[in-house]
Amino acid sequence: MAARSNAPGHLPIADPRDVRLATTRLIRADAKAFTAVLALNSLAAIAGLAGPWLVGRIIDEVRAGHGTTTVDRLALAILIAATAQLLLARWARYEGHRFGERTLARIREEFVDRTLALHASVVERAGTGDLTARGTADVATVGTTLRDAGPEMLINIVQALFLLAAVFAIDPLLGALGVVVLTPVWLVLRWYLRRARDAYLAEGAANSEVAEILAATAAGARTVEAFGLRDHRVAAGREALEESRRTRFHTLFLRSVFFPVVEVSYLFPVAGVLLIGGVLHAHGAISVGAVVAAGLYFRQFEGPLDELLVRVEQLQSSGASFARVEGLARAPQATGTDSPAPADDRIDVTGVRYAYDRGGEVLSDVDLTVRPGERLAVVGPSGAGKTTLSRLLAGVDAPTAGSVTVGGVPVVALGPEELRRQVVLVTQEHHVFLGTVRDNLRIAEPSATDEELWAALTAVGADTWVRRLPDGLGTALGDDGCRTDGSQAQQLALARVVLADPHTLILDEATALLDPTTARHTERALAAVLQGRTVIAIAHRLHTAHDADRVAVMENGRLTELGTHDELVAAGGAYAALWRSWHGERAGSDHP
């Protein structure tokens, strides 16, 4: 069963080589602690070797006729060795857990940094479900491995190696025999490992799809109900759940084959050593004590081997999760901070074409120049390409052909901080973050004072309802605090724009959720605050176009008209028809 490929629109998955390099990098980041864990585990394993060897010595000493004094001395040595092993193992486990927690913290920090650095279009096309699943379930799985499975595997690997070495030291033939009879374990392990990674990746992808469908359905619940899509969404959810169930059953099948074979194979080394050891003793090639010691070593070997194989299964699941987490490093990132600085605030759109991955061309040969400080309204029927153009102007997407530049620099080449100072896109989609009103506003400008926050709220007409809140700027918002309606959430988003203070503001129907009076007041307030700055408005209400310096008309992905409101109305073209229709006039009537 193949995992979901790194197809367009999907977040990438790291290949095994990248996972190994990332693991090595994380170990090197805390190399001293990792070395200490290995050293403590080695000492604990050495201390654990003393017990079986001393038991064998006791048997040989008793057979040789020595008294209780010798036995007591050897028994005391066993007690001391067991105590040392216990203390060293606990110390090693403690250090291992600390190493795991520090490493997990680095993974979480890297994940957040990479997520914030993702290009906006990457997140939109991949969907929030996959990103959420990677940041929660996958990171948690990796964390469990680092905190528990990782240290335990180190302990058991070291113990297993030392136990095998001890058997070889007693008698190479017995050691070789023990390794040979473990062949079934080796074969089933190879069979399992060849299939497990893809199986767990497929399971993770299926879980992400379930999360994506649930998130999309919940977010668009009203739309689903309005358009009668309930049955369609239920069917999609059931299909995703069925795929998730199928992938889970596949990994369960792998485990149901792997573990029974391993459990049966544990019996072979001890039985083989006792049988062959008995034959060797009968021929005088080895003592009874040596045979007993070798048998006890292999009996002890079952413990770390069992733990290792259990952890191998967990490691496959964790490895698949780590591949998904580490895959963000391969996703397209926003341009870094070394991007060139624009020469001025002029925006040029030259020969722009754009087509979505799974659709036809939505923009064709668009040429447009927006002068600094200009108010430009972009109008046109639904599907004309207005929103796509706004995304290109804001650097959310890159044109398929042609260029969009600000001050001579491609918009998509600007780093996030530089882009925010140049161009900000505000859509009718909005979000109120958990936290206070102050926290929500300072996202745009962390150093803003309360006076500046109130000024921004006043600019967009939001100061009145914020002052009525119980604690003003300190009022908590969200499900556990004061809830905001659509218009209030949108006003907060616009206030953040005022604080960000860009030279170009793109409004993609940003006041669509406000009533006409509030919307007009907000737009005029923004115009006053952004005096001397460029405003590009994707106009839904044509009064925005009436107030603009120029109007650009989009039809079928092309720019068909460009001029002032009065010029375009007088021309009698597409804009004039839209204006008359918006006023409820007949096509042939004169404008008042």
C-alpha positions, 0 to 999 in steps of 0.5 A, spaced: 500 500 500 503 506 497 503 512 501 500 519 498 505 522 493 508 528 494 503 531 488 502 538 487 497 541 493 500 536 498 505 537 503 511 533 502 513 527 505 521 527 507 524 520 504 528 516 508 535 519 507 532 526 509 529 523 516 536 519 517 540 526 516 535 530 520 535 524 526 543 525 525 542 533 526 538 532 532 543 528 535 549 532 534 545 538 537 545 535 544 551 530 542 554 530 550 547 528 553 547 523 547 554 520 549 552 520 556 546 516 555 550 511 551 555 511 556 551 510 562 547 504 558 553 501 557 555 501 564 549 498 566 549 492 561 556 491 563 554 490 570 548 486 568 553 481 565 556 479 572 550 475 574 549 470 569 557 469 569 557 469 577 551 464 577 556 459 573 562 460 577 557 458 583 555 452 580 562 450 578 565 452 585 560 447 588 561 441 583 569 442 585 567 441 593 568 449 595 564 451 601 559 456 603 564 461 604 566 462 596 558 461 595 556 467 599 562 471 596 560 470 589 552 471 591 554 478 595 558 480 588 551 478 584 547 483 589 552 488 588 552 487 580 544 487 580 544 494 585 549 497 580 545 495 574 539 498 577 542 505 579 545 505 572 539 503 568 535 508 572 540 514 571 541 512 564 533 512 563 533 519 566 538 522 562 535 519 556 528 522 557 531 529 558 535 528 552 528 526 548 524 532 551 530 537 549 530 534 542 522 534 542 522 541 543 527 542 538 522 539 533 516 543 535 520 549 534 522 547 527 515 545 526 512 552 528 518 556 524 517 552 518 510 552 518 510 560 519 515 560 513 510 556 508 508 560 502 501 562 503 499 558 497 502 552 499 498 552 506 491 554 502 492 548 497 494 543 502 488 544 506 489 545 514 487 538 516 494 535 513 498 541 517 494 540 523 495 533 523 502 533 522 503 539 528 498 535 533 498 527 532 505 526 528 509 531 533 505 527 539 507 520 536 515 523 535 515 526 542 512 519 545 518 515 541 523 520 543 521 520 551 520 513 552 521 508 546 528 512 544 531 511 551 528 504 552 531 502 545 538 505 547 538 501 553 536 494 550 540 495 544 546 496 548 544 490 553 543 485 547 550 487 544 553 485 550 549 479 552 551 476 545 558 478 546 558 475 553 556 468 550 561 468 544 566 469 550 564 463 553 564 459 547 564 462 540 560 455 538 554 457 543 554 464 540 554 462 533 548 457 535 544 463 538 545 467 532 543 462 527 537 460 531 535 467 531 534 467 523 526 467 523 526 473 527 531 476 522 527 474 516 520 476 519 523 483 521 525 484 514 519 482 511 515 487 516 520 493 515 519 493 507 512 494 508 511 498 515 513 505 512 509 505 506 503 502 511 504 507 516 505 513 511 498 511 508 495 511 515 497 518 516 495 521 510 488 517 511 488 520 518 489 527 515 484 527 510 479 525 515 481 531 519 481 536 513 474 533 511 471 534 518 475 541 518 472 544 512 465 541 513 465 544 520 467 551 517 462 551 512 457 548 516 452 554 514 454 553 506 453 546 507 446 547 509 444 552 505 446 548 498 443 542 501 450 539 501 449 535 507 448 528 504 454 529 499 459 531 505 456 525 509 458 521 504 465 524 503 466 523 510 464 516 510 469 515 504 475 518 508 473 514 514 473 507 510 480 509 507 482 510 514 479 504 517 482 500 511 489 503 512 489 501 520 487 494 518 493 493 514 498 496 519 494 491 524 495 485 519 503 487 519 503 487 526 499 480 527 504 477 522 510 480 525 509 479 533 507 471 533 513 469 529 517 473 534 514 470 540 515 463 538 522 464 536 524 466 543 524 459 545 530 457 540 536 460 542 535 457 550 533 450 547 539 450 542 544 452 547 542 447 552 542 442 547 548 443 544 552 445 551 550 438 554 553 435 548 559 439 549 559 438 556 559 430 555 565 431 551 569 435 556 569 441 551 565 446 556 563 446 564 556 445 566 557 452 569 559 455 562 553 452 559 548 455 565 551 462 564 550 461 556 543 459 557 542 465 562 545 470 558 540 468 552 534 467 557 536 475 559 537 476 551 529 475 550 528 481 554 531 486 550 530 483 544 522 483 545 523 490 547 527 492 541 522 488 536 516 492 540 520 498 539 521 497 532 514 497 531 513 503 534 519 506 531 516 505 524 509 509 526 514 514 529 518 514 523 512 515 518 510 521 523 517 524 523 517 523 515 511 527 515 513 532 520 520 533 517 517 534 510 515 541 511 522 542 510 521 540 503 515 545 502 516 551 498 518 557 503 516 564 503 523 568 500 528 570 506 530 576 509 535 578 504 530 580 498 532 586 494 528 593 496 523 596 492 526 602 489 519 606 490 511 604 491 509 603 484 506 596 482 506 594 475 503 588 472 506 586 465 503 580 461 500 576 466 497 570 465 495 565 471 492 558 471 491 553 477 494 547 477 487 543 476 484 548 472 484 552 465 487 559 465 483 564 469 488 571 467 490 572 460 495 578 458 493 583 464 497 589 463 496 594 469 500 600 472 498 602 479 501 609 481 503 610 488 497 613 492 492 611 487 485 609 489 484 603 484 477 599 484 477 593 480 470 591 478 467 585 474 462 579 474 463 573 478 469 569 475 472 574 472 479 574 475 478 579 480 480 575 486 486 572 482 489 578 480 488 581 488 492 574 490 498 576 485 498 583 487 499 581 494 504 576 492 500 570 495 501 566 488 506 567 482 504 568 475 504 563 470 507 568 465 509 575 466 511 579 472 508 583 478 513 588 481 513 593 486 518 598 485 521 594 480 522 588 484 517 581 483 512 581 489 513 574 490 521 575 491 520 579 497 521 576 504 515 576 509 517 582 513 518 586 507 512 584 503 508 586 509 511 593 509 509 593 502 503 590 500 497 587 505 491 583 502 485 583 506 479 579 504 472 577 507 475 571 510 477 573 517 479 570 524 479 572 531 485 569 535 484 566 542 486 572 547 485 579 548 483 584 544 490 587 545 493 581 543 489 580 537 491 587 534 498 586 536 499 581 532 500 586 526 505 591 530 507 587 537 510 594 540 504 598 539 502 602 545 494 602 547 494 609 544 496 606 538 491 601 538 485 605 540 487 610 534 487 604 529 480 601 532 477 608 531 480 609 524 475 603 522 469 605 527 470 599 532 472 603 538 465 604 540 463 597 541 470 595 544 469 600 549 463 597 551 467 590 553 468 589 560 475 590 560 476 594 554 482 592 550 484 587 556 477 583 554 478 576 552 475 574 545 473 567 543 469 561 545 471 562 553 470 570 552 466 575 549 464 572 542 464 577 536 460 577 530 462 577 523 462 585 522 466 586 529 471 580 527 472 584 520 473 591 523 479 587 528 482 585 521 482 592 518 485 595 525 490 590 524 492 593 517 492 600 520 497 598 525 501 594 519 501 601 516 503 598 508 504 603 503 499 599 498 492 596 501 488 591 497 481 590 499 478 584 496 471 585 498 473 586 505 467 590 508 462 585 505 460 583 512 458 590 514 452 593 513 452 598 507 452 604 512 458 601 516 462 599 510 462 606 507 464 609 514 469 604 515 472 605 507 472 612 508 475 612 515 481 607 512 482 612 506 483 618 511 488 614 515 491 611 509 492 618 506 498 618 501 498 610 500 495 606 495 489 602 495 486 597 490 479 595 492 476 589 489 469 592 489 463 589 490 459 595 492 460 600 486 460 606 490 467 604 492 468 604 484 465 611 484 470 614 489 476 611 486 481 615 482 480 609 477 476 603 475 479 597 472 474 592 469 475 585 469 471 580 464 473 573 462 480 574 465 482 580 461 482 587 463 477 590 458 476 597 461 481 602 465 479 609 467 475 614 471 468 613 473 465 618 469 469 616 463 467 609 463 460 611 464 460 616 459 463 610 454 457 606 455 461 599 456 461 594 461 462 598 467 456 603 465 452 597 464 454 594 471 453 601 474 446 602 471 444 595 473 447 596 480 442 602 481 436 598 478 436 602 472 434 599 465 440 599 460 437 604 456 436 609 461 440 615 462 444 616 469 441 621 473 
